[in-house]
């Protein structure tokens, strides 16, 4: 919910002439905010991401999160 409010605020600032912003495509569905949306087509490779996790004492929730992240990105366990 807070993220939606932040996106509305960002688009409101753009509509008020305070600059431009790159926002998720789903934000374009927010109509009546006074901004124009243009689709960006990626011209570069996706950004590389990494998970930073402690070597010891990882909580069960963190362990499951890491497992899901590796599963959906098809990255094998290392280190």
Secondary structure, DSSP 8 states (H G I E B T S, - for coil): -HHHHHHHHHHHHHHTTS------GGGGG--SSS---------S----------SS---HHHHHHHHHHHHHHT-----
